[in-house]
Amino acid sequence: PNFVDTTQVETDVFKLINVERANRGLPTLLKDEALTTIALEWSKHLAETGNLTHGDFESRIAQIGYSEYSCGEIIAMYGGWTPNLGREFVDMWLHSPEHYAIMMTASSGYMGVGVSKGSQGFFAVVDFRFV
């Protein structure tokens, strides 16, 4: 239980979001490397600070040449340990109307996932880009 492969959790979150979208008749999202980079960087920041916040999302998105109006973000923190951490994150978002709405936006085409571990637990960030 002391070791969690956060790269595997990122893969799980990516796949599970696409499974949940497919179950609702929504298109599969493709991986966006720039979104993945900023999602991972932000998850590391959250893990270091222990503060669950979107911060200056507009500036982070602008750094990779996107507009805040063409993107969305969901974040979460999980304080415990579970072998199904990716599922835990996705389930949290499925049960939150605001997060669900972003995750299930029909016009989304791309996403990037970042997961990091800090002293407070695991922090997940998913950034979406609409098409």
HELIX and SHEET records of a PDB file:
HELIX    1   1 THR A    6  ASN A   23  1                                  18    
HELIX    2   2 GLU A   33  THR A   49  1                                  17    
HELIX    3   3 PHE A   57  GLN A   63  1                                   7    
HELIX    4   4 GLU A   68  SER A   70  5                                   3    
HELIX    5   5 LEU A   85  LEU A   94  1                                  10    
HELIX    6   6 PRO A   97  MET A  103  1                                   7    
SHEET    1   A 4 LEU A  30  LYS A  31  0                                        
SHEET    2   A 4 SER A 108  GLY A 118  1                                        
SHEET    3   A 4 GLY A 121  PHE A 130 -1                                        
SHEET    4   A 4 CYS A  71  TYR A  78 -1                                        
END                                                                             
